[in-house]
Amino acid sequence: MNYKKYFSDELTSLKSQGLYRKFREINRDQKHFPKATERFEGNERAVEVWCSNDYLNLSQHPEVIKKSIDVIQELGTGSGGTRNISGTSSYHADLERELASLHNKESSLIFPSAYTANQSTLWTLCKKLDGIEVFSDELNHASMIQGIKNANVPCHIFRHNDVGHLKELLNTSNASVPKLIVLESLYSMEGLRSPLKQIVSLAKEFNALTYLDEVHSVGLYGNEGRGIANEQDISDDIDIINGTLSKAFGQMGGYIAASSDIIDFVRSFAPGFIFTSSANPSIAAASIKAIEIAKKSEHLREDIRINSNLIRSGLRDLNIPHLENDSHIIPIHVEDPRLCKEAANLLIDDHGIYIQPVFYPTVPKGDERFRVTITPKHQAEDIDRFLSAIDQVWNKMSLRREGSASKIPSQVTKIY
Ligand SMILES: Cc1ncc(COP(=O)(O)O)c(C=O)c1O
């Protein structure tokens, strides 16, 4: 095989489809988010960030920064090992207690990322539970898909948020086999919630375990930001909750929270947990501080609600196609990868607005979009400027306008 040609042809093909990704170098200003500096082609320019997952801006919070620095000075930078071999500090143990309590579970386990937490936990459950069948929402995140697929077990994919379809699929499987329902509480590309209560009730009816990814809800919804399962008062009915430390909590890493037996089981059998170095203790300590701040920051959550309502109402007035929801994630539909990139370039070149175009495989082909994430740090003037920039770019490129498009993809083509 001509390996050189293979790799080069694959990349050429990706580029010709408009699907090649370029990373912008964005250096966020710690004191003035959403202001940032972009470095490109040897130059620097001022930009404003409209697509950060640092939802509460806690990565730049002075108390969180101080905690991180203090612990680096106390213990050093790296953890020095896997959790089993010298890599468990008291900060790791305290963080796991804090996360368990956040979700009202007996125990929790931290991973290098929520991606590995999903992939590794699901893989382990699927491999170990003999005869298991998985029921997975079609829009589930790549990390969950990877965990399930790699385990090579029967997986039934139900239409997005379609409880009727899930029930139909559950009915086709044998009553005696173990079952696992896998879903997200707030879908990352739609900003839409799942019908959690109904799914939990089906899980009970069919004696299925439930695995819930709360990556985009922790810190933002529920009492003290404890997530959507908490908000809907069904945390106790979810067997395993997954979350991240890298979005609303502004750090890095992921976790699962569950009963002490499930956590001990995953701790003991999941290669993605066992065979990797643990997080830097400073990250664990900063995460505890960030969670503490997030819990008492109802005013930040309220600001997000106000800001996202402002944007949605502006988009409605301008007839910019967007998906209506009530969350902090606002998808603006462009529906063509090249147009989406071109619009993103115009937004940053002409208006200093940085928003990354989102395309396949993150969303299905033909469903390319901007995914606006609003933070408490965006001010009303920023929002006005953003809307005016969108309006001008839409005019310049003659992009399609309409009322809010409640468009949810009916078919997902994933490459995984
Ligand atoms: C739904 C969902 N789950 C898991 C992850 C992985 O999170 P992390 O960045 O902590 O790996 C993401 C990342 O964006 C996500 O959107």
The ligand as a Gaussian input file, in Angstrom:
#p B3LYP/6-31G(d) Opt

LIG

0 1
 C      -22.419000      15.645000      25.215000
 C      -20.950000      15.592000      25.469000
 N      -20.462000      14.599000      26.226000
 C      -19.145000      14.526000      26.492000
 C      -18.260000      15.455000      25.989000
 C      -16.807000      15.330000      26.328000
 O      -16.470000      16.287000      27.297000
 P      -14.950000      16.604000      27.657000
 O      -14.610000      17.839000      26.917000
 O      -14.883000      16.750000      29.134000
 O      -14.169000      15.425000      27.177000
 C      -18.714000      16.498000      25.196000
 C      -17.751000      17.492000      24.663000
 O      -18.039000      18.484000      24.103000
 C      -20.096000      16.571000      24.921000
 O      -20.595000      17.545000      24.158000

